[in-house]
Amino acid sequence: MTMENEIKQMMEKLATGPMPHSNKTDEERMEAVLSHPLFMDSVTDDDMQKDTLAALQSLVFDGTPEEMAENFKIQGNSCFQAGKTKYKDAIDFYTKGILAKCKDNELNSVLHSNRAAVHLNLQNYRSVLYDCSQAIKFNPKNIKAYFRSVKALNALDRVDEAIDCSQKALLIEPNNQNLIDELKKLQERKIVLEETAKLERIKQEKKQKEQQALDNILAKRNYRFAKLDKDEATSTYQHPDAPINKIQIDGDRLAFPVVFLYPEFNQSDTISAFHEDDTFYSHFENMFSEPAPWDHEYLYSPQSLDWYFETHATKKASEYPKLVSVLKSVEASNSPSQSPAHRYVYTTLADVLRHKDFTVVDGVLTFVILSRNSPFGAEYRKKYRSLNQ
């Protein structure tokens, strides 16, 4: 006799058997049933001796392994149907059923398959695959196990395996509409994924070709490049907009991202594409033909600016970055003469890039812009001189 039948008989006996006092009401009879240890929420020593309670609770583990596994399956099913709050209990019951090690392969297959269903709802996809594989070992025709494997494989983006699993399941049940629908969706998704992967490959190949072309041009230019080490502390080379912009090829010219810093006002500008043959003055005319919002005294006009670059710092403690004046140290290649006025108008970005002390750091060019009409400029330059004394 199984535990389920024993409980059923006990309930019937308590509910319908002869009562000591025939004048008890239905409510009193129901109270007598509910006061039985099997139905009580809690039991104290006054209600029942501990050994009696233990004997009743042990009914769950009485019987053959098959009877215990079946009972745990029923309890697991009940918890699963009760909803998400009972999923953990459902897993525990199915696990106890599996650990009963019954010899009924069909029952073992169902226990694993049912536990997989709980894991599927909890999105524990790898646990689903394990339980489904065990379920199929016990019963190679367990369609539910195949179906749950398909769902888990799809969720893990293992689409090809999900398609293969669906096709194997349909050999067992060719008319299973759920599997047919799932296979159709998987095949459609595979087409989309393959097209997406193809476009990504094309994109990467194009990117690699562009990078190779850029590398070839840069090699011919002989410009100096450096990477900024994480432990190097400098405010000049890093700028929040810089990583967004990259060196570009425009015909036979290069365009660089350039950052202008205005330390006097703690401001900055970013030019995403400053071509090699562009002059600084042409950009200054565009940027400072009207006063900047932060320049209330109009100190920064196209004709009043000095611009500098900072030499790349070395790791030697005794060597500090230096502030180099473009107007004093860079020759303007296309200038009619090297007079200060001509240098001011004709100096291009390429002229600076060819300077022996200029380094492109992390693919970004950074310049400090100061006004000749502001006392701040003199103090700023003095700070750099003091570092290198």
N, C-alpha and C positions, 0 to 999 in steps of 0.2 A: 504494500500500500504506500503510495507516495505521500509526501508531506502535505501536498495540496488537498488530497482526499481526507487526510487525518484532520486538517483544520476545518474542512467543510463539514465533516461529521460532528466535530466538536461544537461548531456553531449551531448546527441543527439540534443537537442534544440540549444545548443551553437555551435555545430559543423555544423549542417545542416540547421538551421533556416535562415530566410531572414536577410541579413546584411543591415545596413543603406546605405552603398555605394557599389554598385554592382561591382565597378572596383577594389576591393581589391584582392590581390593575395592570393594563398593558404598559403604562409608563414605568411601573415598578419592575415588570418583567424585563423591559428594555434596559433599565438601569442595571439589573442583575447581569445581563449579557455584557454590557459595556464595562462593568467592573471587573470582568475576567482579565487576568494578566496579559492575555494575548492582545487585548484591545486597549489596554491602559496606556496613556501617554507617559506616565512615570509610576514607579513602584517603590514604596518605602518598605522598611523592615516590618512595619506594622501591617502592611497590606499582604505581604507574601514572603515566605521564607526564601532566602537567596537560592537555595538548591532547587526549589520548585521552578523559580523564574529561569534559572540556567537550563533546566531540563526543557522548558518550553522553547527557549531561544535556540537550543541545539537541534530542534526539529529541522531547521533549515539545512543542516549538514548531515542529516540522516539519509539513508538510502544508498543506492548504487551511484557510481560516478555519473551515469546517464541521467538518473533522477535529479541529482544535484545540479548538473549542467542545464537540464531543462528548466528547473525552477529558477536558476539565476538568469536564464534567458528571458523568462516571463517577467521577472522583476526588472530586468534591464529595459525590456520593451515598454513597460509601464512608465519608467522614469523618462525614457526618450520621448514618449508621447506627451508627457507632462510639460515639456518645454525646456528652454535653455537653462533655467535654474537647476534643473535636475540632470543635466548632461554629465556632470562629473560622476554622479551616482550611477548613471547608466553605464558609463565606462567601467566603473568598479565592479558592477554586477556581471557584465560580459566578461571581464577579466577573470573573475572568480569562476565563471562557467568554463572558461578555457583551461584554467588551472586544475579543474576537476579531472582533466585528462580522461574523458570518457572515450569509448571505442566506437562511438557513432560518428562516422565521418561527415554525414549530412549535418548533424547537430553542430559539430565543431566548425564546419564551413559557415553555417548561419551565424554562430557567435562571432566569428571574425568579421563577417560581412556586416553584421549589425553594428559592431564596434567601429567599423570603417565609416558607417553612415553618420555616427556621432562626430567622429573626427572631421568628416567632410563639412558638416555644419559649423564646426569650430575652426575651419580652414587649416587644420593640421594635416596638410596634404601628404607629407612624407609618411606619416602614420597611416593615412588612408591606403597608400600604395603597399605598405608592409602587410596590413591586415587583409587587403584584397588578394595579395599574392598567396597568403596562407589559406584564405578561403578557397581559392581556385585549386590549390594543392589537394585539399580535402575533397573538393567537388569540382572537377573541371568544367561542369556545366552550370555553375552558379552565375547566372546572367547579371544579377544585382552587383556582384563583385566586379564583373567586367565593367559595368556601367559606371560604378563609382571610381574605378581606376581611370576611366576615360575622363571623367570630370576633374579628377585630381591632376592628371597629366596636362590637361588643357590649362588649368590654373597655374601650373608651373612652367608654362610656355614650351612644353615638350610635345609640340603638335604632331610631329611625325609618329611618335610613339602612341599618342592618343588615337590617331587614325588607324594604326596597325591593330591596336587593342579593340577598336570598334569593329573592324573587319573580321577579326577572329571571333568576336561575340556573335556577329551576324551569321557566321557559319553554323552556329548552334541554334539560333533563333532568327531565321531570315526575315521574318515578318514583324520583328520587334520595332514598333514605330518610334519609340524613344531613341533607340540606337540609330535608326535610319536618320532621324532628324539631327541627332548629335553629329553623325558622320558628315552630313551635308554642311553643317555649320563649320566643322573643322576643316573641311576641304576648301571652303570659301575663305576661311581665315588664313589657311596656308598660302593661298594665292596672294592675299594682301601682304602677308609677311615677306614672301619672296620678292614682291615688287618693291616693298620698303627697303629690303636688304640690297636689292639691285641699285636703287637710287642712292643709298648710302655708300655703296662701293664706288659708284660714279663720282659722287661728291668727294670721297677721299682721294680717288685717283687724280681728280682735277686739282685738289689742294696740294697733293704731292708734286704734281707737275709745276704748279705755280711756285711752290717753295724751291724746287730745283732751279727754275729759271731765275728766281730772285738770288739764290746762292751763287749762281754763275755770274750774274751782273755784279754782285757785291765783291766777288773775288777779283774781278777786273778793276774795280774802283780802288781797292787797297785801303779802304777805310778801316779804322780800328774799332773793334767791338769788345764789350766786356759784359759779364753777368754780375749783378749785384749780389754779393753773399748775404745770407740772412743775418749774419752777426755784424755787418757793416752798418754803422749808425750815421745816416746823412739824410737831411730833409730835402735836398735838391733833386735827387734822382727819382724819387718815388712821387707819383702824383695819382690821385684817385681815377682820373680819366684816362691815364696812359695805357693800361692794359686793354682798353676797348679798341684802341687804334693800333694798326700794324703798318710796317713798311710796305708800300705798294709799288707795282710796276705800272708806269703810264707811258706806253710806247717805248721809247728808248731812254726814258728818264725814270728816276726814283722819286717817290714822294714819302716823306718821313712825318711821323707824328712829332709835333714840337710843343713843348710846354714853356710858356713865358711866366716867370715868377716876379711879383712886385712886392718884395719884402717890406717896403715902407708902409704898405696898406694891408699886408697879409692877404693879397689877392692873387689870382692867376688866370691865365687864358690857355686854352688848348687849341692848336691848329691841327686838324686831323691829317691834312695832306699839304705839307710845305715842300714844294718841288725843289730839286737841286739847283735849278737855274733861277729860282725866285730870289729877288733881293729882299733884304730885311726892310728896307725903306718902303717898298711897295706895300708890305703888310702893315707897317706902322701908319702909313697914310690912311689905309682902310680902317684901322682900329682906333686911331686917335685924332681923326679929323674933327671930331666933337669930343668934349671932355667926357672921360669915363665917369660912371655914376658915383664912384668912390673918390674921384679926384676933384674935390670942390674948388681948389685954387688953380686948376688947369696947369699943373706942373708938368704933366706928361703929354706933351705935344709931339708931333712927328719930328720936329727939328731939335728937340731938347733932350733926346734920349741917348744914353750910353747902354750898351749891352755887353754882357760878360758870360763866359762859361767857366765852369768849375772843373779843374783837372780831376781825373779819377783817382780817388784815394787808394793808397796801397795798405797792406796789412802791417807795414813797419810802423811801430809806435812813433818814430821820429819824423815820419813823412805825413804831412797834412795836405788836404786839397788846397789848391791855389785858385784865386780868382783872376782870370785872364781877360783883359779888355780886347774885344774883337777889333775895335777901331785902331788900337795901338799895335796889334800884333799880327793881324791878318791882311794879306795883300788881296786887293780886289782884282781878279784876273781880267775882267773885261773893262776896266777903268781906263780912261784916257791918260790918267796920271795917278800917282799914289798920294796925292794931296789929301788932307783930312776931309775936305769937302767931297772929293770924288770917292774916297773910300766909303764915306757915309752913304752915298747914293747907290754905288755900284756893287757893294759887297753882297755876294750870294751865299746861299746855304752851302753849296759845294766848296766855296773858298774856305769856309770854317771847317768843313768835314776833312779837308786835306791838311789842316794844321797839325803839326807834329804832336801837340799836347791834347788834341781833342779826341775824346772817346765816346762812342755811342753806347750807352749803358742800358741794357735790357730793351734795346730796340727803340729807345725814346731819346730825343734831343731836348736838353733843358737849358734855358738861358735865364739869367738874372737881368732884369731891366731896372735901371736907375735913372733918375732925372739929374741933369747937371745943375739944375737950379735949386736943388733941395739939399740942405745940410745933412740929411739922412745918408745920402750917398757917400759922403766923405767918411762918416763914422762907420758905415758898413764895410768899406774897403779897408779901413784901418784895422778892423777886427781880423780880417784875413791876414794882413801883414804881421799882426802880433802873433798869430798862430805859427807862423813860419820863421820867426826870429830865434 
